[in-house]
Structure formats: structure tokens, C-alpha cells
Amino acid sequence: MELFTAICILCFLYLMHHLYKLFLRITNQRFYMIAYQCYKPAEDRKLTTDLCASIILRNKNLGLDDYRFLLQTMVNSGIGENTYAPKNIILGKEVHPELIDSLSEIDEIFFDTLDKLFANSGISPQEVDILVVNVSLLSSVPSLTSRIINHYKMRPDIKAFNLSGMGCSASLIAIDLVKHLFTTHSNSFAIVFSTDALGAKWYCGKEKCMMLPNCMMRSGGCSMLFTNKRVFQDLAILKLKYTIRTHFGAYDEAYNCGIDMEDNQGYRGFRLALTKELVKAAAQSNLRVLVPKLLPLREIILFVIMVSYRKITKTKSSSLAAAPNMKTGVEHFCIHPGAKAVVEGFGKSLGLDEYDIEPSRMTLHRFGNTAAGSIWYVLGYMEAKKRLKKGDRILMITFGAGLKCNTCVWEVMRDMEGSNVWEDCIDNYPPKSLVNHFMEKFAWLNDESMSFLSLDDIREKISFEIKASRC
């Protein structure tokens, strides 16, 4: 009798699960991505090993331990030699950045990506109904949205939103905002622009947790075009299925994990204290909401049974899944390439293999952490590799200061094989081995026999290494 009751309950849950999915399908609003355009700076903005060393030498506050810390950070970062920096950093103006430098940095990304987006989509700026700009580290008057509206002479009835302080997860926050606006604005086009102004917040002090962003953050950004017009369904590349947002700002540790501040010497920068434990806790809380909507009921039931068995038997067997099999509901994973340890740690906690995290790892290596725009470079990698086929589902997950964890799920509307910023180098990825030029050139910094050298001697030796490589 008990077995019969259990079977009836499972059948009822299975039926309700399918009815719920049917309800979501019927009520799901139309939200299509027409096109996106990532930014690729000029070649003279590349941060090679030698240029990185030259920039470090300009900071006269650093000692031997600081040089060693920076070396270890760059060695373990997963970042290659083809990333880009703001122009004022390349020119040596990081100590006293001017507002015009930050605005020029943003304008360059604005108009490069938007010009290409409008040209490739065939949509004119005057057709745009909603504009959302997210730049966390810069807020100007007039607003950044006003700069775009003025440049393209957009309509006076456009709905404009300027988001700041949202961190690396701002892009998905902007998309969630557009999703809600689409419920009351039918037959509309929306533009979302995601980037950050790094030049204004380049840190020139010696606090280790504030030097980290200098090592990880790079120039980049993305413009995206969305619509809820049914007639554009056949032209769309992606359809939005779900968005989930979670915010942990109520907890002091989470709130303090990323802060724009000044150090004890008055140097301004971005303090980063994001631990793997914080990231894991935020992701688990977010996925608890997403998983029931995304995975088939059989996978959820199987996972519940396994968790219950582990608790009852108090077993820690690795043969029993510690997380549901996300691949039963998603084919592709866009993990925010904030840091190598975060990408690999998150991939491991979800049971992903090297193929699954490859797009995020390679994006980190090629472009670095481009803040809120990073996730679209990951998508671009998948497109350039011709992985995205009609009907595939993509899970995007991002983390931002606050602490925020945001996820969304897309459905691929047609095979994606367009050209993008990866076009000229995609055949070289993934490389057979990720050679670290920082270790090759500056490994001697970790040699204890060098401890007797004065700081002037160390700086002179670094300068010699730079000059030798140029010759």
C-alpha cells in the first residue's frame, strides 16, 4: 500500500511539473536577441609582459614582497599577453586620471560597438525604444545614456536607464530590467550596453587586495540589441527563457567583498576580497531557484534521493552526486571569467568537464576580465567555435560586488556561425599549452638568493629584462 501511495505521489508530481512547464511556455513573454557586438581595442593597447612590468615599475610604493605578490598573481591568473588596457594607462597617466580620459575610454567602446550593431542589424538608432547602460565605476552628468542619445539623435520618448555600481553582474541585471519593461512596452527595441571605466580607478598604492583588479581587469565591452516583436522571431539568434537574481548585501562579508575606496595613503582603487566560499554560497542559493524550472523532474527526484541517502547513511562517497546534473537541462555554460580559480572551482562544483569551462577559461586568457561585458566574449567564443545549434540552451552566470549572483537561460533560435572578435584567433584556441611569460621572465623574483638586493637593484634588473627583450 505504501509503495502504491509513493508511486501515486510521484505521478502527481510528474504531472504537475509538466503542467507548470506548459503554463510557463504559454505565459512566457517574447524576448529575443537580434544581435550583439563585443569591443576589440586597437593593437597598440595590448598589455604585453614587458608593458605590464613597465607599468609596475612606475609605482614607486612597491617593495620586494609586492613584486613577488604581483608575479604570483599574474602567473596564476590565467591571463595571456593579448589583453588590452585603457589608453591613459598605456600613456602613463594613471596617477592623476582626468574625467576626459574616462569619458574618452567609454566613448570609444560606445560608438565602436553601437555603430557596428546598427549597421549589422539594419535597425536605426531612431527605432530604439529602450536604452540601458551599465558602467559601474563611472557616473557622469549628463548621464552616459544621454551621451549616446545625443550622439545618435535618438527619439525624445526613449526610455533611458543608467546603472552604476552593479559590478561584473550588471549585464544580466540590465537584461532583467529590459525583460520587465517589455511586459508593458510591446513591439519595442531595446539596447543594452555593458562595460566599465578602468582608467579612472587604476590603483597606485600597495594594498594587495586593491592591486588584484589591476592584474585581472581589462578593457572591453558589449552592445546588445533585443526586441519583443513577433515578426523578428525568425531573425533572432537567442530567446530568453529565465532570469534569476539573488543579492546578499545584507551580510557584511558579502557586502564588503568588492568596494570602491581609498587606502590609508589616500590612493583610490577597488578593494577585492571575493573568496571561493562566497562565490559558491551565492551560486548555490541562485541555482536552488533556477534548477526546478530548468531540469527534468526525473533528475530532480534522483538528486533528492541521493541527498537523502547521503544524510541517512552519513556517507561522503564521491560516486554519489553532490549536485544535480545540470547537463540534463543545459548544453552550454557561460561562466563569468572573473578569475581562473572561480571558473575552475565553479565548474567543479557543478560537475562540468574541461569542454564546458573551456569558453570561460579561453576568454580569460585572451581578453581578461572585462567586467560586465565578459560574459558576451564567452558567448562569442562558443559562436566562433560553431558550438551553438538551434534548440540548444545556454546558462549564463555572473557575480558582482554587493554580493550579487545573477543567472539567465537562453534558447538558441538558429545555428550561430557569425563572425566576431574571435575571428582572427579562434583557430589558435585552445592552445596546446598556456605558456606563462611572466614566470619565464621574472621567476628570479621568487629566488630567496635575491633578497639581499636593494629595491633600486631590483627595479634596475626588471628594466634590464624589459630592454633585453626589446632588443
TORMAR-470796 format. One record per residue (C-alpha): residue in three letters; x, y, z. Coordinates in steps of 0.001 Angstrom, whole numbers, padded with zeros to 6 digits, always signed. Layout:
<nodes>
AlaXYZ ...
</nodes>
This chain:
<nodes>
Met+000000+000000+000000 Glu+002832+002406+000889 Leu+004546+001635-002407 Phe+001309+002382-004296 Thr+000951+005700-002450 Ala+004548+006656-003257 Ile+004002+005837-006943 Cys+000826+007950-006993 Ile+002666+010897-005417 Leu+005488+010647-007960 Cys+002983+010501-010837 Phe+001174+013527-009439 Leu+004431+015464-009111 Tyr+005402+014490-012651 Leu+002042+015707-013977 Met+002213+018980-012030 His+005767+019553-013241 His+004704+019257-016884 Leu+001618+021424-016311 Tyr+003853+024060-014727 Lys+006221+023985-017702 Leu+003237+024246-020055 Phe+001966+027235-018091 Leu+005386+028907-018333 Arg+005516+028241-022071 Ile+002078+029779-022603 Thr+002683+032828-020417 Asn+006333+033331-021349 Gln+006771+036734-022923 Arg+008668+037233-026141 Phe+012250+038343-025563 Tyr+014635+037927-028477 Met+018256+038879-029007 Ile+018755+040137-032551 Ala+022497+040795-032406 Tyr+025417+041626-030130 Gln+028759+043304-030732 Cys+031832+042946-028498 Tyr+034594+045546-028464 Lys+038128+044816-029610 Pro+040639+047624-028885 Ala+043479+048618-031195 Glu+046728+046650-031212 Asp+048647+049475-029534 Arg+046555+048899-026402 Lys+047819+045359-025775 Leu+049268+044592-022355 Thr+052334+042505-023074 Thr+054558+041128-020315 Asp+057088+043914-020843 Leu+054445+046640-020772 Cys+052956+045198-017570 Ala+056414+045266-015986 Ser+056929+048874-017115 Ile+053628+049932-015553 Ile+054553+048172-012300 Leu+057912+049968-012230 Arg+056114+053325-012351 Asn+054630+052565-008927 Lys+057380+053713-006552 Asn+055468+052439-003492 Leu+056206+048769-004136 Gly+058748+046620-002280 Leu+060190+043159-002951 Asp+057234+041358-001341 Asp+054851+043389-003509 Tyr+056749+042458-006683 Arg+056601+038802-005664 Phe+052881+039057-004972 Leu+052238+040606-008376 Leu+054355+037933-010072 Gln+052442+035110-008390 Thr+049124+036781-009194 Met+049949+037114-012884 Val+051354+033582-013049 Asn+048186+032116-011524 Ser+045729+034481-013221 Gly+045182+032523-016438 Ile+045592+035772-018418 Gly+047700+035871-021580 Glu+049620+038600-023411 Asn+046856+039743-025751 Thr+044579+041608-023347 Tyr+044028+045365-023511 Ala+044357+048344-021157 Pro+042829+051855-021213 Lys+044756+054440-023194 Asn+045611+056610-020182 Ile+047308+053595-018515 Ile+049363+052898-021639 Leu+050412+056573-021723 Gly+051373+056640-018039 Lys+048553+058898-016792 Glu+047203+056508-014158 Val+048300+058534-011107 His+046125+061556-011879 Pro+043364+060394-014273 Glu+041179+063126-015712 Leu+037460+062928-016382 Ile+038051+063433-020093 Asp+040216+060295-020131 Ser+037406+058191-018649 Leu+034783+059668-020969 Ser+037035+059089-023990 Glu+037588+055496-022885 Ile+033835+054909-022632 Asp+033008+056774-025858 Glu+035438+054638-027833 Ile+033658+051466-026710 Phe+030187+053043-027020 Phe+030408+054146-030598 Asp+032557+051324-031990 Thr+030142+048626-030827 Leu+026932+050575-031433 Asp+027918+051661-034953 Lys+028608+048036-035878 Leu+025442+046829-034129 Phe+023211+049233-036038 Ala+024982+048516-039334 Asn+024807+044719-038983 Ser+021208+044569-037724 Gly+019710+047144-040077 Ile+017974+048827-037125 Ser+018435+052593-036915 Pro+019062+054481-033633 Gln+015719+056251-034065 Glu+013905+052901-033820 Val+015263+052162-030340 Asp+012592+052405-027615 Ile+014629+051429-024535 Leu+018279+052133-023701 Val+020060+050657-020662 Val+023715+051464-019930 Asn+025660+049818-017112 Val+029075+051254-016212 Ser+029881+050552-012573 Leu+032923+052753-011955 Leu+031873+055977-013675 Ser+028822+058176-013261 Ser+028792+061483-015129 Val+026435+064429-015604 Pro+024766+064374-018078 Ser+024393+060619-017768 Leu+026145+058145-020035 Thr+022820+057271-021636 Ser+022460+060957-022524 Arg+025823+060840-024332 Ile+024534+058023-026535 Ile+021157+059675-027116 Asn+022846+062943-028076 His+025375+061267-030382 Tyr+022759+059284-032319 Lys+019956+061882-032015 Met+017523+059322-030630 Arg+013816+059965-030114 Pro+012676+062157-027187 Asp+010318+059443-025897 Ile+013071+056836-025466 Lys+013126+055122-022060 Ala+016702+055541-020762 Phe+018243+053892-017672 Asn+021773+054436-016355 Leu+023022+051730-013942 Ser+026179+052186-011864 Gly+027884+050328-009015 Met+026465+046945-010081 Gly+029814+045269-010712 Cys+030537+042426-013120 Ser+026983+041053-012972 Ala+025430+044290-014269 Ser+024815+042968-017785 Leu+022296+040352-016642 Ile+020713+042903-014290 Ala+020174+045181-017293 Ile+018636+042309-019252 Asp+016296+041512-016370 Leu+015263+045183-016316 Val+014503+045103-020042 Lys+012525+041888-019582 His+010244+043622-017087 Leu+009942+046721-019279 Phe+008890+044530-022192 Thr+005803+043446-020217 Thr+004411+046984-020526 His+006108+048106-023750 Ser+005031+045864-026606 Asn+006611+045853-030073 Ser+009787+047542-028842 Phe+013518+047512-029488 Ala+015957+047716-026579 Ile+019692+048364-026457 Val+021836+047208-023517 Phe+025424+048420-023263 Ser+027858+046865-020751 Thr+031411+047956-019952 Asp+033473+049690-017261 Ala+035820+052659-016923 Leu+039041+051087-015685 Gly+041370+054007-016280 Ala+039758+056149-013587 Lys+040243+053505-010875 Trp+043738+052202-011588 Tyr+045304+051632-008188 Cys+048730+053157-007464 Gly+049195+052013-003854 Lys+050473+048778-002303 Glu+047464+047133-000613 Lys+047418+043591-002016 Cys+043630+043207-002215 Met+043468+046502-004120 Met+046250+045532-006542 Leu+044291+042454-007661 Pro+041916+044324-010025 Asn+044940+045867-011796 Cys+046110+042322-012533 Met+042708+040951-013609 Met+040602+043751-015138 Arg+040978+044659-018816 Ser+039341+046906-021416 Gly+036286+045556-023203 Gly+032540+045905-023542 Cys+029486+044826-025481 Ser+026355+046279-027068 Met+023251+044103-027441 Leu+020002+044528-029369 Phe+016760+042964-028077 Thr+013128+043005-029163 Asn+009748+041569-028237 Lys+008359+041945-031775 Arg+006975+038646-033031 Val+007934+039443-036642 Phe+011619+039302-035655 Gln+011396+035787-034266 Asp+012942+034240-037382 Leu+015813+036760-037370 Ala+016638+036320-033685 Ile+019707+034411-032540 Leu+018602+033810-028925 Lys+015387+033714-026922 Leu+015385+034461-023208 Lys+013864+031694-021074 Tyr+014596+032609-017434 Thr+016371+035218-015337 Ile+017144+034724-011636 Arg+018673+037426-009430 Thr+019953+036998-005867 His+021505+039663-003642 Phe+023494+039049-000436 Gly+024154+042650+000574 Ala+022541+042030+003969 Tyr+025607+040009+005009 Asp+028648+042101+005922 Glu+031200+039707+004407 Ala+029333+039678+001095 Tyr+028777+043443+001154 Asn+032489+044103+001717 Cys+033785+041675-000935 Gly+034242+044447-003507 Ile+034393+048151-002624 Asp+035499+051339-004354 Met+037603+053085-001689 Glu+040816+054851-000676 Asp+043648+053137+001170 Asn+045468+054544+004220 Gln+047727+056616+001969 Gly+044845+058163+000070 Tyr+045249+056095-003124 Arg+041901+055265-004650 Gly+041081+051881-006105 Phe+038838+048860-005970 Arg+039257+046547-002983 Leu+038580+042925-003930 Ala+038067+040295-001221 Leu+035924+037733-003018 Thr+036517+034201-001720 Lys+035625+030921-003404 Glu+033349+030126-000450 Leu+031346+033315-001012 Val+031013+032607-004725 Lys+029924+029027-004073 Ala+027316+030046-001480 Ala+025892+032746-003770 Ala+025720+030381-006737 Gln+024038+027613-004752 Ser+021359+029984-003485 Asn+020680+031222-007003 Leu+020609+027760-008564 Arg+018146+026486-005948 Val+015631+028817-007561 Leu+016659+028074-011144 Val+017057+024279-011050 Pro+013347+023379-010578 Lys+012493+025444-013651 Leu+015331+024113-015748 Leu+015939+020421-015088 Pro+013627+017491-015894 Leu+011678+016140-012929 Arg+013436+012757-013045 Glu+016793+014460-012437 Ile+015414+016466-009524 Ile+013880+013368-007924 Leu+017106+011403-008431 Phe+019122+014172-006800 Val+016729+014409-003827 Ile+017022+010654-003315 Met+020832+010821-003413 Val+020971+013721-000953 Ser+018597+011913+001402 Tyr+020675+008741+001186 Arg+023878+010661+001948 Lys+022277+012227+005021 Ile+020818+008970+006310 Thr+023991+006920+005796 Lys+026319+009873+006545 Thr+028399+008843+003563 Lys+030783+011090+001672 Ser+031207+008784-001299 Ser+032337+010635-004420 Ser+030248+008225-006508 Leu+027100+009933-005262 Ala+026331+013275-006923 Ala+026798+016307-004701 Ala+024929+018473-007228 Pro+022230+017781-009828 Asn+023394+017028-013342 Met+022999+020450-014968 Lys+023714+018975-018399 Thr+020258+017380-018412 Gly+018787+020873-018784 Val+021575+022908-020412 Glu+024018+022257-023249 His+026355+025241-022795 Phe+027718+027174-019804 Cys+028805+030831-019858 Ile+030598+031330-016535 His+031811+034854-015826 Pro+035606+034763-016437 Gly+036452+036784-013355 Ala+039396+034645-012286 Lys+040859+031248-013105 Ala+040134+029846-009621 Val+036498+030986-009773 Val+035884+029442-013209 Glu+037512+026123-012334 Gly+036013+025981-008838 Phe+032515+026715-010055 Gly+032859+024236-012904 Lys+033972+021539-010455 Ser+031052+022194-008082 Leu+028609+021719-010982 Gly+030333+018616-012299 Leu+031414+020298-015551 Asp+034288+018975-017627 Glu+037088+020784-019465 Tyr+034941+021187-022593 Asp+032248+023005-020605 Ile+034554+025550-018938 Glu+036841+025978-021945 Pro+034997+029071-023311 Ser+035348+030929-019995 Arg+038998+029896-019487 Met+039954+030905-023016 Thr+038096+034218-022722 Leu+040035+034978-019548 His+043294+034131-021341 Arg+042555+036167-024490 Phe+040615+039191-023181 Gly+040943+039062-019389 Asn+038124+040083-017057 Thr+036281+042804-018989 Ala+033797+043368-016143 Ala+030117+043283-017124 Gly+030956+042697-020793 Ser+032930+039485-020117 Ile+030061+037038-020469 Trp+029457+038049-024100 Tyr+033053+037287-025070 Val+032403+033794-023699 Leu+029309+033556-025904 Gly+031393+034816-028829 Tyr+033903+032015-028282 Met+031128+029413-028481 Glu+029773+031019-031637 Ala+033202+031196-033271 Lys+033725+027504-032451 Lys+030330+026763-034072 Arg+029072+025035-030933 Leu+025690+026778-030784 Lys+022978+024886-032668 Lys+019263+025571-032948 Gly+017400+024411-029854 Asp+020468+024420-027569 Arg+020159+026039-024152 Ile+022791+028337-022644 Leu+023200+029061-018943 Met+024886+032371-018105 Ile+026042+033009-014545 Thr+027715+036177-013254 Phe+028901+037558-009924 Gly+029150+041177-008882 Ala+030002+043470-005990 Gly+027391+043544-003289 Leu+027494+040401-003438 Lys+025176+039578-006323 Cys+024746+036364-008294 Asn+022628+036534-011440 Thr+021765+033818-013930 Cys+019789+033586-017140 Val+018959+030846-019614 Trp+018761+031333-023387 Glu+017462+029129-026176 Val+019380+029225-029461 Met+016940+030171-032242 Arg+019176+029230-035178 Asp+022664+027859-035766 Met+025103+030611-034779 Glu+028145+030866-037018 Gly+028662+034625-037353 Ser+031980+036462-037277 Asn+033010+038291-034121 Val+036049+039467-032107 Trp+037415+035899-032020 Glu+037558+035606-035803 Asp+041281+036271-036230 Cys+042493+033955-033454 Ile+039888+031249-032831 Asp+041925+028615-034677 Asn+044673+029043-032063 Tyr+042342+028196-029181 Pro+042572+026258-027044 Pro+046387+026313-027282 Lys+048261+023093-026615 Ser+049909+024732-023614 Leu+049326+028056-021878 Val+052861+029440-021708 Asn+053268+031987-018920 His+055738+034641-019988 Phe+055672+036307-016571 Met+057192+033206-014985 Glu+059693+032783-017818 Lys+060996+036332-017493 Phe+060604+037231-013819 Ala+060831+033913-011944 Trp+064033+035191-010326 Leu+061887+037453-008107 Asn+060911+034366-006099 Asp+064513+033306-005652 Glu+065442+033774-001994 Ser+069024+034479-003027 Met+067755+037774-004470 Ser+066592+039013-001068 Phe+069888+040808-000469 Leu+069277+043112-003456 Ser+068078+046634-002771 Leu+064853+047898-004319 Asp+066870+050046-006713 Asp+068788+046936-007815 Ile+065546+045005-008335 Arg+063991+047808-010380 Glu+067183+048078-012438 Lys+067157+044324-013104 Ile+063483+044436-014188 Ser+064303+047352-016514 Phe+067201+045363-017953 Glu+064900+042377-018661 Ile+062485+044693-020497 Lys+065232+046311-022579 Ala+066796+042929-023405 Ser+063516+041563-024761 Arg+063039+044652-026952 Cys+066474+044184-028455 
</nodes>
